[in-house]
Amino acid sequence: MNILETKDLLFDYSGHKVLNGVNLEIREGERHAVIGPNGAGKTTLFNVITGSYKPSAGSIKFQGREISGMKPYQLNRMGVGRSFQITSTFAKQTVFQNARMGILSKRKVRFNPFSKVDKMHKITEETNLLLEQSNLAESADMPAGLLSYGKNRALEICLALSTDPQLVMLDEPTAGISKDETKSLVELIRKLTENKTMVIIEHDMDVVFSLADRITVLHHGEVLACDAPEVIKNDPFVKQAYLGTLEV
């Protein structure tokens, strides 16, 4: 069963077709990677699916329901979580406060001047558990802006998963971090996305081939190939367009 489908998806920016008829099928429970050269349309695809951009044409379905043109907050409430290529945590808030915002959203707790969030013990317990699972418990009281870049990326993933989405979309989570941090982050992603559906944009092929069940290759806004990692690795057209002679 497909949890996410796009059909003939088009996004035109000032006459330039960034996405040109993208057909994508994401199976429920799989880890799916989207790769391709810079400018292939990967982040634009994420932005269109998650409501940041409105598609110029085509269809997007989540769990069989048409979602084209819906707002990001609506999609989040439906079960779509997202991290961004550029870290978007709340720098002046503590790690705990960052994570708690997602938990509050999941529990549909809205602003109430007569209710003190610090006294919501179940929310506190759930937030602490999420931080433990994300290896961030020791940094709970630290402002997010003081975290190392690698820890901030972990917090970004933590936030994407704090609303307990059925589908989580991660945009280059390992960009800019060291090899050791990448290894730790990959294990964190593997743990936190267990029993969930994940779509990941990633340039690090070691990460892609260690995580993905299937891989979609975008090139000039079109799907060049979509298959299992071993097939993609040996596809001559993919090698020519992107992988080259890379050893993976």
C-alpha angles and dihedrals in degrees: 000000000000117000093188131027134174122191125195089338113190131184117181120191114191092326095317115114103222090172116030113188100323114189112190131172120190115190119220111262098013130122106230126187126204114203137169144124122301108284094026091123101255100134091038088056090053091047092052094046094047096046102253089115128031113232117243090218141340137061136285120191127186115191088345095306123116109243103168110142096009118142121257093245091052091052091047090055089050091056108272116130125189141189123195136232089235112053110256105182121134102263099197094046121082121253088252093052091049092053093042092059090063092047090050090051092049091051090047092238108163130193113289120173090206096053124075112213092204088066094055095102097181090053089050092049093049092048092050091050091052091050091050091051089049094050089242102109093106090055096046095116096042121102108251090234090065095054121108113259092253092052090048090055089051089051090050089056090044089056092048089055098038093091090054095239123193089219122037122189118198120193111206096319094178097048112132099006131114126261092254091049090047091054091051092045093050090054089048091051091048091051098043095045095049109133090010134099114249133189115189134187109207139160096194103092092196087061093045096050093043095051111028127093089187135008132212117201118207121199125174090346095306134100107257096179142344121194148106117315095254091052093047092048091057099038107121094209092051091048091052095046101039124342098052111176093331113153110230 
